[in-house]
Amino acid sequence: MPASNRPDHELLAEILTIGDAAGALAMRYWTPDQAMAGHWEKRPGGPVRDADLAVDGLLRERVGAWL
């Protein structure tokens, strides 16, 4: 169902669920000794990490499904 047709409490619950999933996914990429592993810079001072791309993909998929 499109987001515009859903009650606010359902949207909030879905947003929180998506946020939890994104956080859990990002944490799978992080370890104290390799905080910057798997990264490059798209511009000076603008690092991009494998985790960024994974979370971006998850958000696009999950949010895009109900917008």
N, C-alpha and C positions, 0 to 999 in steps of 0.2 A: 504494500500500500504506500503511495507517495507520502512523504513526510508532511505535506500540507494537510492531509486528511487524518492525521493521527493525533490523539490527545497529547497534550504537553507532557504528562507523566510517562507516557510510552516513549516519546522522543528522548526524554531525559534518561530513561532506563537504557535505551539503545545507545545513546552517546556514551554513557558510563561504561557499558559493556565493551564498546569499541575502544574506548580509552584504556581500559584494563588490558585488552588483547594487544594493543599497540605497545603498552609499557612492558608487558611480559615478553613480547617479541624482541624489543630493543635490549632488554636485559640478557637475553640469550647471547648477545654479541659482546657483552662487556665482562671483562675480568680486570682486576686492579693492575696486573702486570702488562696488559695489552690494551689499555684504554684507547690508544690511537691506532691499533692494528687495523688493516684493511681500509685505509683512508687515502684520499688525495685531495687536492685543492681545486675547486672550480674557479677560484680567483684568490689572490693573496689574502690570507687571513680568513678564508671561507672554506673550511674543511668539509668534505663529504665523506661519510663512512658507509660501509656496507649496511650497517644498521639503519641509517637514514633511508637508504633505498628500499630496504625491506619494509620499514614502517610506512613509507610513502605508498608502496604497493598495497599494503593491507588497508590503509585508510581509503585509498581510491576505490578499492573493491567493495569494502563494507559500506562506506558512506554512499558511494555511487549506486549501490543496490536499492537504496530507498529514497533517493532524491528524484 
